[in-house]
Amino acid sequence: MTSTLARTSIAASPPKNVTPSTRGPVTAVAPRTRTHLPTHLRPADLLRITDQGVADVLDGRHDTLLPAEWDTTHRWSTRLYADDDLDLWLISWTPGEATKLHDHAGSLGALTVLSGSLREYHWTGDDLAVRVLDAGDQAAFPLGWVHEVVKNPTVEVTGPTLSVHAYSPPLTAMSYYEVADAGHLRRTRTVLTDEPE
């Protein structure tokens, strides 16, 4: 799915249970009746929120959070917005520094690539499939999604490779995995965290 980077508001008016960010205009959508999911936000909502987050970064609304110089060796991240239902992050990607194969525990997730290109390896149930996400592309992560993300080594870009990620409910834990010899996924550890991998 390709992002439109639309500059429209995510919701016509802020819902009662979401406090507008003091750092930018990212707004959650109106609450829905809770179902079996741990959040009232749907993956489509998170895609719209990451898309708006990209627009806000491009418009300079988060310039005070950005480093004076981008580290070309180590990944970097900063939280753009947080409340009880949502975490929004800007993440930079550097060559050779991949996430480890992980899930987001009880959180749904989504991302929009702001600049550069990412390569995602995700577990299909039988093996790891790969997809390339270029600037403007989006991806959503349902419960149970296990993946590894890395800066796409085949695409040269000027400047940093950046993406905006949303998690709902906010991250509290992640599990890490390896593909066992028999072609099965094996969990190696689980950690408590409120930051993205």
N, C-alpha and C positions, 0 to 999 in steps of 0.2 A: 504494500500500500504506500502510495506516495503522499507526503504531506503537502498541504496547500500553503502552509505558513500564513494562514488567514489571520488578520488582525482583529477579528471580531471577538467579542467577549464570550467566555465559555458559558455563562449563564446570564439571563437578562437581569437578574438581581441576585445579590448574594443570599444563599439560604441562611436560615436562622442559626444553624449549628456550625457555620464556617466563618471564622474571623478573617477578614481580608488581610493579606500580607502587608506589612509596613514597607517591604522592599519591592513590591511590584503588584500588579493587578491580577495575579493568578487567582482564580476563583473556582471552587468546586461546584458541581451541579446540585440541583435540588435533591434532597434525600428520597430514596425509594423504599418501598416496603422491603424489609430484610427477608432474604430467602435462605437457602442453604449456604450461601457465601458468607465469609467473615466481614464483609463490607457492603455498603449500599451502592458503591461505585462499581460500574461495569468496566471491562477492558476498553470498550469504545469511549467511555468517559475519560479514562486515563490517557488514551491516545490524543484526545482533544486537549487535555491539560498539558501534555508534553509538547504538543504543537504550539500552544500559547506560550509555554515556557521558552521555547526556541525564539518565538517572535519577541518576547520580552528581552532576552539576551541580545538579540540583534538590534533592538531599539535602544540598548544601553541602560536598561532599567536595573541591571545588576552589576554595572561596571565597578562599583566599590568592593564587590566580592572577588573580582578577578585578580590574578597575580600580575605584578608589574612585568614579569617575563615568564613565559611558559617553560616549564621544565621539559626538556626533550628526552630525559632518561627515565623519569618516574611518573606514574599515573598520579592524578590529582583530582579531588572532588570537593564540592562545596554544596551545602544545603541552600536551596533557593526559597523554599517554603515548607512549613510544617504545621500541622494541627492534629487533632485526634484521629482524623480519617485519612490523612494524606501526607506523604513525604515527597518532595520534589528536589532533584539533585542535578547539578551540572558536573559531568565527568569528562576529564581529558584522557586520551589514550596515547601511549608511546610505543615505539617498535619493540617487539619481543616481550612486552609485559602483558600477559593474558590473565584473565581471571582464572581461577581453578573451576572445574566442573562443579556446579552448585545449583541449589534451588533457593527459593525465597520464603521457605517455611509456609506460614499461613497467609502470605501476602500475594495479591495479584500485582502484576507489574506491566509497564509499558515504557517504550523509549522512542524518541525521535532523534535521528542523526542531524546535528547542526552543521558540521563540516567534516570533510574527509570521508573515510569509508571504514566500516567495521566488518569483521567476519564472525559469524555466530555458528557454533557447533551445538546442536541440541539433540538430546536423546529421544529417539523415536519409539523405543520399546524393544528394538532389535539392534540398533547401532546408532552412530552419530551422523546426523545429516548436517550439511553446511548451507548457509545462505549468506549472501553479501548484502549489506545495508549501506547504501550511499547517502550522501547529504540529501535530506528531505524524506528519506525512507523511514518507515515506522515499523515497530513490532510490538505485539502484546504477549504477555506471559501469564497463562492461566495457572491455577493452583497445580502443583506437581511438576511444573516445567523445570527441567534440568538442562542447564546450558553452560557454555564457556564462551567468552567474548574476547576478541583481540583486535587491535588495529589491523586493518587489511594490509598485509605486507606487499601486495602487488600494485597498490595505488600510491603514487607519490603526490603529496599535497604540500602547498606552501602554507605555513601556519599550523596551528594545533588541530588535531582530530578531536571533535567534541560531540557529546550527546547529552540530551536531557532525559532523565529517568523519573518515573512516578511509581510509588508503591502505596497500595491501600489494602488493609490498614498499614500504617508505617512499619517498616522492618523491625523485627525483634529477634530474629534468629535466621540462620542459614545452615543448611546441611551440605557437606561436600562429598563427592562421589569419585569412584574410579570404575573403569570398565574392566571387569574380571576376565580371566583367561577364557572362560566358557561363554563369553559374550553377554554376560549379565551385568547389570549396574549394581555396584556395592557401595553403600554409604560408609565413609571412612570416619567422619566426625560431624558433630553439630556444635555450632557456637552461638552464643547469645551476642547480638550486635544490633545497633541502630544505624549502621552505616552500610552503604552498598559495597559489594565485592569489587 
